[in-house]
Amino acid sequence: MSVDFLAALKSRFPQAADRASADHPAVDVPLAEVVPVLRFLRDEQAFDLLMDVTAIDWAAGASPRFTVVYHLLSTTRPGTYVRVAAACAGTEEAPTAPSVTSLWPGANWHERECFDMFGLRFEGHPDLRRILMWDGYPYHPLRKEFPLAGIETDLPGADVAEETGTKVVAAPMAGGPFVASAGEINLSEAEPRAKDESWSDRVAQPGQTPLRQVKE
């Protein structure tokens, strides 16, 4: 894969720096240069498709705590892909980054999802509100402090909760913890997943018969 665009990018933006990546080229840039860098990649390097906007939560106490990441693809040069990352401004409670809806209108929903899951506020976004959870939901589920099993929460509609007699309940952990297989080369097969510990006296633990398990 040609990475000539990286040399052109660094020539135009000297503060751009290589970012560690296991697959595609990636760069770190100052937050103030995010929009000019992305415009340069779109207009002069043919990265016409914004694949995704996401964030990294480095956990409470990190400085900066959040990094915003933009994933770009060139549809005219198949397989040419780049990530652009920048440390967020703001506070742990309200991190900020510039909106890129002026460059890609489709960033609207990407940024809303990132706001919903991480609490990252995109300055200049035309309609920044939740897209997966409901308005008024008190948490951001992809932040590090949010438990894997979720948090029991009242439903947004009191009439719905009254009629059903339920809340939004935490998900079963199936025993947990979530683990990744060691030594996997294929990262998609090494994604963290819950251990299968959903066995009981009626369902055998893997490797044992029901009778032996009940006796133990």
Phi, psi and omega in degrees: 000131179285137177239030178301330180297332178293320178296319179295320179297314182291330177293320180282325183233087186300338181278353176293136182228147178300142178243136180303133181206137181274349183226290187258160176302145181212148180223151169259137177225156174297147182302323182294342182257005183303307184295313177300321179296313181293324176296319177299315180295323179289310190276329186246348181236012172065024173273082190272347185244120172275108183284321186193156169231124180219189182214163174240129174258113182275005177090158182303138179096341178288150180223110356284156182283324187244144173237132176266142184228128179250132182250119183242146178227142173263117180281346179268348175231082186309134179087357179268117193218146179211148173248140176237125183237150178210141176291134182284156173266190178083205183244174176300322182285329184219073177291154182226155175205159180284143174286146176245025177295339177288338179266316179228109178304330179294346177296342180309307183285325177301314183290325177295320178295318180296320176297316182298314187277328184246344185080017181279121182267124182262109184289129182095359177292136185285342185201063187281104177209168182298152181234338179251310177271166183276157175301134182094352176298130192275001186232169173237102195296343179261007173285151186300327184282350181282124185293150181300326182278355181087184182227131177298129188220144176294142175295151184292331180260115181299325181292324178293314180298320181293320182289319184270338182069024183233167172239175167283111187261154178295147181284145176294141183273354183051035177097319181051183352285174178280132186226159175243146180290132181285142173080006179288134175272320179282107186296331180294333178273349182256011179300141178303138178213161182285139172297146178279093177234033182273011181287161180209193179290346179259337180241124187292141170293140179309129180093356179231157173273156179303320182296313181298321182294317180297320179296322181285000000 
